[in-house]
Amino acid sequence: MTSEHDVLSRNIDSDVLRVIQRSIDAKKFNFDQSELVYLYNESKRFAAENGRKPDKNSKDKLEVKMAYALAQIQDLKARRAQNGGR
């Protein structure tokens, strides 16, 4: 007999876990739209200067906020795509 846990564990792969983690990260800060725009632009500059995306585990508070802002933006995009672009 197959349990619910067995079914769930077969359907969860690393991509699904990344989506779940991103969704959790997206809710850690409550950014308004202007903050998201600012942090998005800062994260683009950061990536160009450092050759990597901001890390949420950094000791630099701005880098951490940029990482969470990116997670929130990605989550918003995914939700819009799921709702047909609305």
N, C-alpha and C positions, 0 to 999 in steps of 0.2 A: 504494500500500500504506500502511495506517495503522499508525503506530508506537504503542507503549504510551504514550509521552509525549504524543502527539496526543490519545489517548483520555482520559488523566488531565487534561490541560489543559482539555479541553472540559467535564469534570465538576466542576472546582474553581471555585467562585465565591467572592465575598467572605464569604458566610455560612460556607462550609466552612473558609475560611482563619481566620476568627474562632474557630471551634470548635477548630481545630488549635492556634492561639496560646493560647487559654484552657487547653487541656489541658497545654501546655508550661509555662505560667505556674503552673498548679496544683501542679506538682512542684518549684518553685523553693525552697519552704520546707516543712519537715516540721512542721506544726502538730498538736498534740493537740486533742481535742474541746473542752476548756475554753478553749484559745486561740482556736479558731475561733468559739466563742460570744461571747467577749469582743470579738474583732476585728469580728465581724458587728455587734454592738451599737454599737461605736465608729464603724463605717462608716456606720450609719444616722444617728447623731448628726452625723457629719461632713457627710453629704449634706444634712441639714436645715439646717445652719449655712452651708454653702458653695454650695448649689444645684448640686452635681455629685458624682459618685462619686469615691472616692479614685483617684489616678493613680499607676501603678507607676513612672513616670519622675520623680516628685517628689523634691525634695531632703530632704523630711521623712521620716525613717525609719519613723515610725509610719504615715504615709499609705501608704507603699510596702507595708508589711506588711498593712495593711487591704486594699489592692488585690489582693495575692496571696491573701489569705484568701478574698476574694470569688470569685476565680477558682477556688480549690479547692472552695468550696461549690457553685458552679455546675457544676463538673466532677462532683462527687459526685452532685448531683441528676440530671444527664444520664445518668450511669452507672446510677443506680437506675431511672430511667425506661426505659432500654434493657433492663434486666434484669427488667422487669415489676413495678417497685416494691419489689424486695427489697433 
